[in-house]
Amino acid sequence: MAIHLPRIVNSNKVPKGYYAVYVGERQKRFVIPVSFLSQPLFQDLLGMSEEEFGYNHPTGGLTIPCNEDIFVDVTSRLN
C-alpha cells in the first residue's frame, strides 16, 4: 500500500514540518515530512546522496540520486 506524498509544483513554499527534496535524473521535487530525516531507511538514501554529491548539491537543495519509483517505495514504508 503506497502513501501519497505531498508534492508542491510551481511553488517555493514548503509547509511547516516538511522538507523539499529532488529525486532522480529529472530532479522531480517531493515535499516530505521532516520526521523522515531520522528514519533509518531514509538515512540510507541520505548516505547515497552524500556519496554522490557530498554536500554540494546541484539544485541547492537536497538531491536523492535514486529512481523515483524506489524513492516512493522507500518513503511509503515510513509512517
C-alpha positions as CSV (number, residue, x, y, z in Angstrom):
1,M,0.0,0.0,0.0
2,A,1.6,3.3,-1.1
3,I,1.1,6.6,0.6
4,H,0.5,9.7,-1.3
5,L,3.4,12.1,-0.7
6,P,2.6,15.8,-0.6
7,R,4.1,17.4,-3.6
8,I,4.1,21.1,-4.4
9,V,4.5,22.0,-8.0
10,N,5.4,25.6,-9.2
11,S,5.6,26.9,-5.7
12,N,8.6,27.8,-3.5
13,K,6.5,27.3,-0.3
14,V,7.0,24.3,1.8
15,P,4.6,23.7,4.6
16,K,5.9,23.8,8.2
17,G,7.2,20.4,9.2
18,Y,8.0,19.4,5.6
19,Y,11.2,19.5,3.5
20,A,11.7,19.6,-0.2
21,V,13.9,17.0,-1.9
22,Y,14.8,16.4,-5.5
23,V,14.8,12.8,-6.8
24,G,16.1,11.0,-9.8
25,E,17.6,12.1,-13.1
26,R,14.8,14.5,-13.8
27,Q,15.1,16.1,-10.4
28,K,11.5,15.6,-9.5
29,R,10.6,17.7,-6.4
30,F,8.9,16.0,-3.5
31,V,7.9,17.5,-0.2
32,I,8.3,15.1,2.6
33,P,7.7,15.2,6.4
34,V,10.8,16.3,8.3
35,S,10.3,13.2,10.5
36,F,11.5,11.1,7.6
37,L,15.0,12.5,8.1
38,S,15.6,10.5,11.2
39,Q,14.3,7.2,9.8
40,P,17.0,4.5,9.1
41,L,15.6,3.7,5.7
42,F,15.6,7.4,4.7
43,Q,19.1,7.8,6.2
44,D,20.3,5.2,3.7
45,L,19.0,7.4,0.9
46,L,20.8,10.4,2.5
47,G,24.0,8.3,2.6
48,M,23.6,7.7,-1.2
49,S,23.2,11.4,-1.7
50,E,26.4,12.2,0.4
51,E,28.4,9.6,-1.6
52,E,27.3,11.0,-4.9
53,F,27.2,14.8,-4.3
54,G,29.0,15.4,-1.0
55,Y,27.5,18.5,0.5
56,N,27.4,20.3,-2.8
57,H,24.0,19.6,-4.3
58,P,23.4,20.8,-7.9
59,T,19.9,22.2,-7.1
60,G,20.9,24.0,-3.9
61,G,18.6,21.6,-2.1
62,L,18.8,18.0,-1.0
63,T,19.1,15.7,-4.1
64,I,18.5,12.0,-3.7
65,P,20.2,10.0,-6.5
66,C,17.8,7.1,-6.9
67,N,15.0,6.2,-9.2
68,E,11.7,7.9,-8.4
69,D,9.9,4.6,-8.0
70,I,12.5,3.4,-5.4
71,F,12.1,6.7,-3.5
72,V,8.3,6.4,-3.4
73,D,8.6,2.7,-2.4
74,V,11.1,3.6,0.5
75,T,9.1,6.6,1.7
76,S,5.8,4.6,1.5
77,R,7.3,2.3,4.3
78,L,7.8,5.3,6.6
79,N,5.0,6.4,8.8
